[in-house]
Amino acid sequence: MSSSPLVEAYSNLLAYICHLTRTLADNPPMPEDVRSRISNLLATGDQAAQAMGIQSADIRQARFALCAFIDERLMNESWPGRDFWKRSLLQTQYFQTTNAGEEFFSNLNALRPEQNRVREIYYLCLCMGFKGLHCKPDDKSVLAMLRETEFAAIKGLDQPGIADPAPLFPEGYPAGDKAESLLLRKGLSGPEKSHILLAVIPPGFFLILFLVYFFVLSGVSDDILGPVFGLR
């Protein structure tokens, strides 16, 4: 099994979103067709994850993150289906909410250390440009720090003897959340962390890095790889 099984399960959906992002402006499809395609790919991803033995609760969490990201992406694009998408959000269809921009971060903060498979999906959505409630220009540093801490959490750098128990960046999460989860702890210094991160990346994780690279080239997100690898 891949070291990133949920990413693998939803790889066809992620590939489609990559393609859609690149072609939406020049060759916009009918929004109904996009909706049908995404719904089918979500279902296919769910089935693939179930076949891998992933728990239904984790699948639901991953689906939520993906729906939040896709909704935000398609609402922020200038294409004929924008208004259609605002009226027919995936988050509303599957999770009966219109507040995924905040719930995304609440859910992320609530993930347990053993839920790294789910965390990888949330991290990937952040890397592909998801902002949610952090949509102001001044929130850029908040998102960069969140990506860095999530990457460190996925790679298991936050261990006893390495991490400081103080919260790293609690303002990145909705008010009222307790900054007690693994992802909110301090880790190593930037250069030390970068060297270790590069040393422990498993082969399957390069799928995530490929998708991040794709979206960076597409101009979807800025300053993503720099904070993660200590390049700035």
C-alpha positions as CSV (number, residue, x, y, z in Angstrom):
1,M,0.0,0.0,0.0
2,S,1.2,3.5,-0.7
3,S,2.6,5.5,2.2
4,S,-0.1,8.1,1.3
5,P,-3.1,5.8,0.8
6,L,-5.8,8.5,0.9
7,V,-3.9,10.7,-1.6
8,E,-3.6,7.6,-3.8
9,A,-7.3,6.8,-3.4
10,Y,-8.3,10.3,-4.6
11,S,-5.5,10.7,-7.1
12,N,-7.9,10.7,-10.1
13,L,-9.9,13.5,-8.5
14,L,-6.8,15.5,-7.8
15,A,-5.5,15.0,-11.3
16,Y,-8.9,16.2,-12.7
17,I,-8.8,19.3,-10.5
18,C,-5.3,20.0,-11.8
19,H,-6.5,19.7,-15.4
20,L,-9.6,21.7,-14.7
21,T,-7.6,24.5,-13.1
22,R,-5.3,24.8,-16.2
23,T,-8.1,24.8,-18.7
24,L,-11.0,26.5,-17.0
25,A,-10.3,30.1,-18.3
26,D,-9.7,29.1,-21.9
27,N,-12.1,26.3,-22.3
28,P,-14.7,26.3,-19.5
29,P,-16.9,23.2,-19.4
30,M,-20.6,23.2,-18.4
31,P,-20.8,23.5,-14.6
32,E,-23.3,20.6,-14.5
33,D,-20.7,18.4,-16.2
34,V,-18.0,19.5,-13.8
35,R,-20.3,18.7,-10.9
36,S,-21.2,15.3,-12.2
37,R,-17.5,14.4,-12.9
38,I,-16.4,15.6,-9.4
39,S,-19.2,13.7,-7.7
40,N,-18.3,10.5,-9.6
41,L,-14.6,10.9,-8.7
42,L,-15.4,11.5,-5.1
43,A,-17.4,8.3,-5.0
44,T,-14.6,6.4,-6.8
45,G,-12.1,7.8,-4.2
46,D,-14.3,6.7,-1.4
47,Q,-14.5,3.2,-2.8
48,A,-10.8,3.0,-3.3
49,A,-10.1,4.1,0.3
50,Q,-12.6,1.6,1.6
51,A,-10.9,-1.2,-0.4
52,M,-7.6,-0.1,1.3
53,G,-9.2,-0.7,4.7
54,I,-9.3,2.9,5.7
55,Q,-11.9,3.7,8.3
56,S,-15.1,5.4,7.2
57,A,-14.6,8.3,9.6
58,D,-11.2,9.1,8.1
59,I,-12.7,8.8,4.6
60,R,-15.4,11.3,5.6
61,Q,-12.8,13.7,7.0
62,A,-10.7,13.5,3.8
63,R,-13.9,14.1,1.7
64,F,-14.7,17.2,3.7
65,A,-11.3,18.7,3.1
66,L,-11.5,18.0,-0.6
67,C,-15.0,19.4,-0.9
68,A,-13.9,22.6,1.0
69,F,-11.0,23.1,-1.3
70,I,-12.9,22.4,-4.5
71,D,-15.7,24.7,-3.5
72,E,-13.4,27.5,-2.7
73,R,-11.4,27.0,-5.9
74,L,-14.4,27.0,-8.2
75,M,-16.0,29.9,-6.5
76,N,-12.9,32.0,-6.9
77,E,-12.4,31.2,-10.6
78,S,-13.7,33.6,-13.3
79,W,-15.8,31.1,-15.3
80,P,-19.4,30.8,-16.4
81,G,-20.2,28.2,-13.7
82,R,-19.2,30.4,-10.8
83,D,-22.7,31.4,-9.7
84,F,-23.9,27.9,-10.3
85,W,-21.3,26.6,-7.9
86,K,-22.1,29.2,-5.2
87,R,-25.7,27.9,-5.3
88,S,-24.7,24.2,-5.3
89,L,-21.8,23.8,-2.9
90,L,-20.3,20.3,-2.4
91,Q,-20.0,21.1,1.3
92,T,-23.7,21.7,1.5
93,Q,-24.6,18.6,-0.5
94,Y,-22.4,16.2,1.5
95,F,-22.0,17.9,4.9
96,Q,-25.0,20.3,5.2
97,T,-22.8,23.3,5.9
98,T,-21.8,26.6,4.2
99,N,-19.0,27.2,6.8
100,A,-16.3,24.9,5.5
101,G,-13.8,27.7,5.5
102,E,-13.8,27.7,9.3
103,E,-14.7,24.0,9.9
104,F,-11.7,22.9,7.8
105,F,-9.3,24.3,10.4
106,S,-11.4,23.1,13.4
107,N,-11.3,19.6,11.9
108,L,-7.6,19.8,11.2
109,N,-6.9,20.9,14.8
110,A,-8.9,18.0,16.1
111,L,-7.0,15.3,14.2
112,R,-5.3,12.8,16.4
113,P,-1.6,11.9,15.8
114,E,-2.5,8.5,14.4
115,Q,-4.7,10.2,11.7
116,N,-1.7,11.2,9.5
117,R,-3.4,9.7,6.4
118,V,-6.2,12.3,6.8
119,R,-3.7,15.0,7.7
120,E,-1.9,14.5,4.4
121,I,-5.2,15.4,2.6
122,Y,-5.6,18.5,4.6
123,Y,-2.0,19.5,4.1
124,L,-2.3,18.9,0.4
125,C,-5.4,21.2,0.2
126,L,-3.4,23.9,2.0
127,C,-0.5,23.5,-0.4
128,M,-2.8,23.7,-3.4
129,G,-4.0,27.1,-2.2
130,F,-6.9,26.6,0.3
131,K,-7.3,29.6,2.5
132,G,-10.7,29.3,4.1
133,L,-11.1,31.9,6.9
134,H,-7.5,33.0,6.3
135,C,-8.3,34.9,3.1
136,K,-6.9,38.3,4.0
137,P,-3.5,39.4,2.5
138,D,-2.1,39.6,6.1
139,D,-3.0,35.9,6.6
140,K,-0.3,34.7,4.2
141,S,2.2,34.1,7.0
142,V,-0.4,32.2,9.0
143,L,-1.0,29.8,6.1
144,A,2.7,29.4,5.5
145,M,3.3,28.4,9.2
146,L,0.3,26.0,9.1
147,R,1.8,24.2,6.1
148,E,5.1,23.9,7.8
149,T,3.7,22.6,11.0
150,E,1.5,20.1,9.2
151,F,4.4,18.8,7.2
152,A,6.4,18.3,10.3
153,A,3.5,16.5,12.0
154,I,3.1,14.2,9.1
155,K,6.8,13.3,9.1
156,G,6.7,12.6,12.8
157,L,9.2,15.2,13.9
158,D,7.1,16.2,16.9
159,Q,8.3,13.6,19.3
160,P,9.1,13.6,23.0
161,G,12.6,15.1,23.5
162,I,12.3,17.0,20.2
163,A,9.3,19.2,20.6
164,D,8.5,22.0,23.0
165,P,5.0,21.7,24.4
166,A,4.2,25.3,23.8
167,P,1.7,26.1,21.0
168,L,3.5,26.9,17.8
169,F,0.8,29.0,16.0
170,P,-2.6,28.8,17.7
171,E,-3.9,31.9,15.9
172,G,-4.1,29.8,12.7
173,Y,-7.1,28.0,14.1
174,P,-10.7,29.2,14.9
175,A,-11.2,30.9,18.2
176,G,-12.1,28.4,21.0
177,D,-10.0,25.5,19.7
178,K,-7.6,24.1,22.2
179,A,-4.0,24.2,20.9
180,E,-3.2,20.8,22.3
181,S,-2.9,18.6,19.3
182,L,0.3,17.4,17.7
183,L,0.2,19.9,14.9
184,L,0.4,22.9,17.2
185,R,3.7,22.0,18.9
186,K,7.1,23.5,18.3
187,G,9.7,21.4,16.5
188,L,13.3,21.9,15.4
189,S,14.7,25.0,14.0
190,G,14.1,25.8,10.3
191,P,17.4,24.5,8.9
192,E,17.5,21.4,11.1
193,K,13.9,20.6,10.3
194,S,14.5,21.1,6.6
195,H,17.4,18.6,6.5
196,I,15.5,16.0,8.4
197,L,12.3,16.5,6.3
198,L,14.2,15.8,3.1
199,A,15.8,12.7,4.6
200,V,12.5,11.1,5.7
201,I,10.2,11.7,2.7
202,P,8.8,8.3,1.6
203,P,8.4,7.7,-2.1
204,G,4.6,7.9,-2.0
205,F,4.8,11.4,-0.5
206,F,6.3,12.7,-3.8
207,L,2.7,12.5,-5.2
208,I,1.8,15.3,-2.8
209,L,4.9,17.2,-3.8
210,F,4.1,16.8,-7.5
211,L,0.6,18.2,-7.0
212,V,2.0,21.1,-5.0
213,Y,4.6,21.8,-7.7
214,F,1.8,21.7,-10.4
215,F,-0.3,24.3,-8.6
216,V,2.7,26.5,-7.9
217,L,3.5,26.6,-11.6
218,S,-0.1,27.4,-12.3
219,G,0.1,30.4,-10.0
220,V,-2.5,29.1,-7.6
221,S,-0.3,29.5,-4.5
222,D,2.8,31.4,-3.5
223,D,5.6,30.8,-1.0
224,I,4.6,27.2,-0.4
225,L,7.7,25.2,-0.8
226,G,10.0,27.9,0.7
227,P,8.6,27.6,4.2
228,V,8.4,23.9,4.1
229,F,12.0,23.3,3.0
230,G,13.6,26.3,4.6
231,L,14.3,28.0,1.3
232,R,13.6,31.5,2.5
